[in-house]
Amino acid sequence: MTSKNLVHDTLEKFRKDILNGKLPFGKILPTEIELADLMNVSRPTIAKVYNTLQKEGLVKKRQGYGTTVIFNKDKKRFTFGLLLPGSGETEIFGIIIDQLLVLEKEKHFNCLWDGTIANNAEMRQSIALQICHSYIEKKVDGVFFSPLERTQKASQLNETICRIFDSHDIPIILIDRDIFAFPNRSKYDIVGIDNFHAGYIMTEHLIKAGCEKILFFHRKDSASTVQVRLAGCQSACFKAGIYFNFENIFEGEPYDTDLIRKIKIVPKKTGILCANDSTAAVLMSSLSKSGTQVGMDTLIAGFDDMKYAKHLQVPLTSYRQPLSDIVRNSYEMMLSRISNPKQTTVSINLSGKLISRESTRFR
């Protein structure tokens, strides 16, 4: 028998025994050396088998402890609903959805997703409520919810959605942001990035690049995370001894020419931190049309590291979110919440990565 066939046959045997319960949940399997000796095969052959079983979510290898069966034949297969209204507006949530669908196969749960929600914020309100009621009818075990933004009624709608799920005892894990504006905090678990730290290090990066004046630009009715990023920005300015007050904050559309005219740029000394990449990209274009050149007169940075960020006329410095880690932590948090509904509210704040490009380098 060839090595390839031996791995395949051994894998099939273990997979079958685990799935039918012959090797039950919690069973500690022989070590790779022990099993190799027992079957008269090489240790690398057993290592390949165990590694494949771990990738399939059937076993867990832990150094110093051994390989344990984590598949439970009698365990209920959960069904979770995805309610991500922002998926029609930014690629971040598209990636999160893709990651959840990958995890669905790995962890053996069902994921319900009704597709991309409309780009128009007002339309998203009614669609989000429809999806909410649909998930209740389908008796989902939990919902991954990223609260609606960019509309005046967002806060009211987000609270309504959460109350509806609460009334049916359906646990909610908030992804990326809270339903309440900073510094208030809801009772729901949240998984996202450490937005204060992100705002701080992005501002610090602009200051180290030579900026002595910092501005912060965001759209109206932005998510609560934007205010946390702003707080981080203010803190970095305070530590560096740089003046920062209300006149340093601009709220509106980055294509609004009247608003753009109000931005006072001190050449070679001004840095602009935008709430996200989409805002930064449009603002860069508007500034260029007004005669202000990024990299020459001012520096600019954003958040999310969208795919297009590195392809802009001046490649954009951005903060990359650890989306895969956000998804996996959200899933683990959901299981924890289901098993212990009364546990203390938890916030998981993950660290992302600053991606430096030409938009934060003076020429």
C-alpha positions as CSV (number, residue, x, y, z in Angstrom):
1,M,0.0,0.0,0.0
2,T,1.4,3.4,-0.9
3,S,1.9,6.1,1.7
4,K,-0.8,8.2,0.1
5,N,-3.4,5.4,0.3
6,L,-2.3,4.6,3.9
7,V,-2.9,8.2,5.0
8,H,-6.3,8.1,3.2
9,D,-7.5,4.8,4.7
10,T,-6.3,5.7,8.2
11,L,-8.0,9.1,8.0
12,E,-11.3,7.6,6.8
13,K,-11.2,5.1,9.7
14,F,-10.7,7.8,12.3
15,R,-13.2,10.1,10.7
16,K,-15.9,7.4,10.6
17,D,-15.3,6.4,14.2
18,I,-15.5,10.0,15.4
19,L,-18.6,10.8,13.4
20,N,-20.5,7.7,14.5
21,G,-19.5,8.1,18.2
22,K,-17.3,5.1,18.5
23,L,-14.6,7.7,19.4
24,P,-16.7,9.9,21.7
25,F,-16.4,13.6,22.6
26,G,-13.6,14.1,25.0
27,K,-11.7,11.0,24.1
28,I,-7.9,11.4,24.2
29,L,-6.4,9.7,21.2
30,P,-3.0,7.9,21.3
31,T,0.0,10.0,20.7
32,E,1.4,10.1,17.2
33,I,4.3,7.9,18.3
34,E,2.1,5.4,20.1
35,L,-0.3,5.1,17.1
36,A,2.5,4.9,14.6
37,D,4.0,1.9,16.5
38,L,0.6,0.3,17.0
39,M,-0.2,0.5,13.3
40,N,3.3,-0.1,12.1
41,V,3.4,3.1,10.1
42,S,5.6,6.2,10.2
43,R,4.9,9.1,12.6
44,P,4.5,11.6,9.7
45,T,1.7,9.5,8.4
46,I,-0.2,9.8,11.7
47,A,0.7,13.5,11.9
48,K,-1.0,14.1,8.6
49,V,-4.1,12.2,9.8
50,Y,-4.4,14.2,13.0
51,N,-3.7,17.5,11.3
52,T,-6.5,16.8,8.8
53,L,-8.9,15.8,11.5
54,Q,-8.1,19.1,13.4
55,K,-8.7,21.2,10.2
56,E,-12.1,19.5,9.9
57,G,-13.0,20.4,13.5
58,L,-13.1,16.8,14.7
59,V,-10.1,16.9,17.1
60,K,-8.0,19.4,18.9
61,K,-4.2,19.0,19.3
62,R,-2.7,20.6,22.3
63,Q,1.0,20.5,23.1
64,G,1.7,18.6,26.3
65,Y,-1.8,17.3,26.6
66,G,-2.5,15.3,23.5
67,T,-5.1,15.0,20.8
68,T,-8.7,15.2,22.0
69,V,-12.0,14.4,20.1
70,I,-14.0,17.7,20.1
71,F,-16.8,16.5,17.8
72,N,-20.0,15.7,19.8
73,K,-22.3,13.3,17.9
74,D,-25.2,14.2,20.2
75,K,-24.5,17.9,20.1
76,K,-27.1,20.1,18.5
77,R,-26.1,21.7,15.2
78,F,-26.7,25.4,15.8
79,T,-28.3,27.8,13.3
80,F,-27.1,31.4,13.4
81,G,-28.4,34.4,11.5
82,L,-26.3,37.2,10.0
83,L,-27.6,40.7,10.2
84,L,-25.0,42.9,8.7
85,P,-26.7,46.0,7.2
86,G,-23.4,47.5,6.2
87,S,-22.6,44.7,3.8
88,G,-24.0,46.7,1.0
89,E,-21.8,49.7,1.7
90,T,-18.3,48.4,2.5
91,E,-16.3,45.4,1.6
92,I,-15.4,44.8,5.3
93,F,-18.7,43.1,6.0
94,G,-18.5,41.1,2.7
95,I,-15.2,39.7,4.0
96,I,-16.7,39.0,7.4
97,I,-19.6,37.1,5.7
98,D,-17.1,35.0,3.6
99,Q,-15.1,34.2,6.8
100,L,-18.3,33.1,8.6
101,L,-19.3,30.9,5.7
102,V,-15.9,29.2,5.8
103,L,-16.2,28.8,9.6
104,E,-19.6,27.3,9.1
105,K,-18.1,24.3,7.3
106,E,-15.3,23.9,9.8
107,K,-17.3,24.1,13.0
108,H,-20.5,22.4,11.6
109,F,-23.1,25.0,12.2
110,N,-25.7,26.5,9.9
111,C,-25.5,30.2,8.8
112,L,-28.5,32.1,7.5
113,W,-27.8,35.1,5.4
114,D,-30.4,36.9,3.2
115,G,-27.8,38.5,0.9
116,T,-26.4,42.0,0.6
117,I,-28.6,44.7,2.0
118,A,-29.3,47.8,-0.1
119,N,-26.7,50.6,-0.4
120,N,-29.2,53.2,0.6
121,A,-29.2,53.6,4.4
122,E,-33.0,54.4,4.5
123,M,-33.8,51.2,2.6
124,R,-31.7,49.2,4.9
125,Q,-33.9,50.1,7.8
126,S,-37.0,48.3,6.6
127,I,-35.0,45.4,5.1
128,A,-33.2,44.9,8.4
129,L,-36.5,44.5,10.3
130,Q,-37.8,42.1,7.7
131,I,-34.7,39.9,8.1
132,C,-35.0,40.2,11.9
133,H,-38.6,38.7,11.8
134,S,-37.5,36.1,9.3
135,Y,-34.8,34.8,11.7
136,I,-37.3,34.6,14.5
137,E,-39.6,32.5,12.3
138,K,-36.7,30.2,11.4
139,K,-35.9,29.8,15.2
140,V,-32.3,30.7,14.9
141,D,-30.1,30.0,18.0
142,G,-28.3,33.3,17.8
143,V,-27.6,36.4,15.7
144,F,-24.4,38.1,14.6
145,F,-25.5,41.8,14.3
146,S,-23.5,44.8,13.1
147,P,-25.7,47.8,14.0
148,L,-27.0,50.1,11.3
149,E,-25.3,53.4,10.8
150,R,-25.4,56.5,8.5
151,T,-29.1,57.4,9.1
152,Q,-30.7,59.5,11.8
153,K,-33.0,56.7,12.9
154,A,-30.2,54.1,13.2
155,S,-30.0,54.2,17.0
156,Q,-33.7,53.7,17.4
157,L,-33.8,50.9,14.9
158,N,-30.8,49.1,16.4
159,E,-32.5,49.1,19.9
160,T,-35.7,47.9,18.4
161,I,-34.0,45.0,16.7
162,C,-32.2,44.0,19.9
163,R,-35.4,44.2,21.9
164,I,-37.2,41.9,19.4
165,F,-34.5,39.3,19.7
166,D,-34.5,39.7,23.5
167,S,-38.2,39.0,23.6
168,H,-37.6,35.6,21.9
169,D,-34.5,34.8,24.1
170,I,-32.2,34.9,21.0
171,P,-28.6,35.8,22.0
172,I,-26.9,38.6,20.1
173,I,-23.2,39.1,19.4
174,L,-22.5,42.6,18.2
175,I,-19.8,42.8,15.5
176,D,-17.6,45.9,15.1
177,R,-19.7,48.3,17.2
178,D,-22.2,48.9,20.0
179,I,-25.8,50.0,19.5
180,F,-25.2,52.9,21.8
181,A,-23.0,56.0,21.1
182,F,-19.7,56.2,22.9
183,P,-19.1,56.4,25.9
184,N,-22.4,54.6,26.7
185,R,-22.4,50.8,26.7
186,S,-25.2,48.3,26.0
187,K,-25.6,44.9,27.7
188,Y,-24.6,42.9,24.6
189,D,-21.3,41.2,23.9
190,I,-19.1,43.0,21.3
191,V,-16.2,41.8,19.2
192,G,-14.2,44.3,17.2
193,I,-11.0,46.2,17.1
194,D,-9.6,48.4,19.9
195,N,-10.8,51.6,18.2
196,F,-9.3,53.9,20.8
197,H,-5.9,52.4,20.3
198,A,-6.4,52.4,16.5
199,G,-7.2,56.1,16.6
200,Y,-4.2,56.8,18.8
201,I,-1.6,55.0,16.7
202,M,-2.9,56.4,13.4
203,T,-2.6,59.9,14.9
204,E,0.8,59.2,16.3
205,H,1.9,58.0,12.9
206,L,0.8,61.4,11.4
207,I,2.6,63.3,14.1
208,K,5.8,61.3,13.6
209,A,5.5,62.0,9.9
210,G,5.9,65.7,10.6
211,C,2.3,66.9,11.2
212,E,1.9,69.7,13.8
213,K,-1.8,70.2,13.1
214,I,-4.2,67.3,13.2
215,L,-7.8,67.3,11.8
216,F,-10.4,64.5,12.0
217,F,-13.0,64.0,9.3
218,H,-16.1,61.8,9.4
219,R,-19.5,61.6,7.9
220,K,-22.7,62.5,9.7
221,D,-24.5,59.7,11.7
222,S,-21.4,57.5,11.6
223,A,-21.0,54.4,13.7
224,S,-20.2,54.7,17.4
225,T,-16.7,53.4,16.7
226,V,-15.9,56.7,15.0
227,Q,-16.3,58.6,18.3
228,V,-13.9,56.1,19.9
229,R,-11.3,56.6,17.2
230,L,-11.8,60.3,17.6
231,A,-11.1,60.0,21.4
232,G,-7.9,58.1,20.6
233,C,-6.9,60.8,18.1
234,Q,-7.5,63.5,20.8
235,S,-5.4,61.6,23.3
236,A,-2.4,61.2,20.9
237,C,-2.6,65.0,20.2
238,F,-2.7,65.7,24.0
239,K,0.3,63.6,24.7
240,A,2.3,65.2,21.8
241,G,1.3,68.7,23.0
242,I,-0.6,69.4,19.8
243,Y,-3.7,71.6,20.1
244,F,-6.9,69.7,19.2
245,N,-10.5,71.0,19.8
246,F,-13.9,71.2,18.1
247,E,-12.6,73.3,15.2
248,N,-10.3,70.4,14.4
249,I,-13.2,68.1,13.8
250,F,-15.1,68.1,10.4
251,E,-18.5,66.3,10.1
252,G,-20.1,66.0,6.7
253,E,-19.7,64.6,3.2
254,P,-16.1,64.6,1.8
255,Y,-17.4,65.8,-1.6
256,D,-19.1,68.9,0.0
257,T,-17.0,71.8,-1.6
258,D,-18.3,74.3,0.9
259,L,-17.1,72.2,3.8
260,I,-13.8,71.5,2.1
261,R,-13.2,75.3,1.8
262,K,-13.4,75.5,5.6
263,I,-10.5,73.2,6.1
264,K,-7.4,75.3,6.9
265,I,-4.4,73.5,5.7
266,V,-1.0,74.6,7.0
267,P,1.3,73.3,4.2
268,K,3.8,70.6,5.2
269,K,2.3,70.6,8.8
270,T,-1.3,69.3,8.5
271,G,-2.4,65.7,8.9
272,I,-6.0,64.5,8.4
273,L,-7.3,61.4,10.0
274,C,-10.5,60.1,8.3
275,A,-13.0,57.8,10.0
276,N,-12.6,55.2,7.2
277,D,-11.0,54.6,3.8
278,S,-14.1,55.5,1.8
279,T,-14.2,59.0,3.4
280,A,-10.5,59.4,2.9
281,A,-10.6,58.4,-0.8
282,V,-13.3,61.0,-1.6
283,L,-11.6,63.7,0.5
284,M,-8.3,63.2,-1.3
285,S,-10.0,63.8,-4.6
286,S,-11.9,66.9,-3.3
287,L,-8.7,68.3,-1.8
288,S,-6.9,67.8,-5.1
289,K,-9.6,69.6,-7.0
290,S,-9.3,72.5,-4.6
291,G,-5.5,72.7,-5.2
292,T,-4.3,70.9,-2.1
293,Q,-2.1,67.9,-2.9
294,V,-1.7,64.9,-0.5
295,G,1.9,64.3,0.1
296,M,2.9,67.8,-0.8
297,D,0.6,70.0,1.3
298,T,-1.0,67.6,3.7
299,L,-1.0,64.0,4.8
300,I,-4.1,61.8,5.1
301,A,-4.9,58.4,6.6
302,G,-8.0,56.1,7.0
303,F,-9.2,52.9,8.5
304,D,-10.1,49.4,7.2
305,D,-7.5,49.0,4.5
306,M,-10.0,48.5,1.6
307,K,-8.7,46.7,-1.5
308,Y,-8.6,50.0,-3.4
309,A,-6.6,51.8,-0.8
310,K,-3.2,50.9,-2.3
311,H,-4.5,51.7,-5.8
312,L,-5.5,55.3,-5.3
313,Q,-3.6,58.1,-7.1
314,V,-1.7,58.5,-3.8
315,P,-1.7,55.1,-2.1
316,L,-3.6,55.5,1.2
317,T,-2.2,54.7,4.7
318,S,-4.8,52.7,6.6
319,Y,-5.5,50.6,9.6
320,R,-6.2,46.9,8.7
321,Q,-8.7,45.1,10.8
322,P,-8.0,41.4,11.8
323,L,-11.3,40.2,10.2
324,S,-10.6,36.5,10.5
325,D,-9.9,36.9,14.2
326,I,-13.0,39.0,14.7
327,V,-15.2,36.2,13.1
328,R,-13.6,33.4,15.1
329,N,-13.9,35.3,18.4
330,S,-17.5,36.2,17.6
331,Y,-18.3,32.5,17.1
332,E,-16.6,31.5,20.3
333,M,-18.4,34.3,22.2
334,M,-21.7,33.1,20.8
335,L,-21.2,29.6,22.0
336,S,-20.2,30.9,25.4
337,R,-23.3,33.1,25.6
338,I,-25.6,30.2,24.6
339,S,-24.1,28.0,27.3
340,N,-24.3,30.7,29.9
341,P,-26.9,33.3,29.1
342,K,-26.4,35.2,32.4
343,Q,-22.6,35.6,32.2
344,T,-21.1,39.1,32.5
345,T,-21.2,41.2,29.3
346,V,-17.9,40.9,27.4
347,S,-16.0,43.2,25.0
348,I,-13.3,41.7,22.9
349,N,-11.0,44.4,21.5
350,L,-8.5,43.1,19.0
351,S,-5.4,44.8,17.6
352,G,-5.1,45.5,13.8
353,K,-2.2,46.7,11.8
354,L,-1.1,50.1,10.5
355,I,-0.3,49.9,6.8
356,S,1.9,52.8,5.9
357,R,1.8,54.1,2.3
358,E,2.6,57.3,0.4
359,S,-0.4,59.4,1.7
360,T,1.5,59.9,5.0
361,R,4.9,60.8,3.6
362,F,5.8,64.4,2.8
363,R,7.6,64.7,-0.5
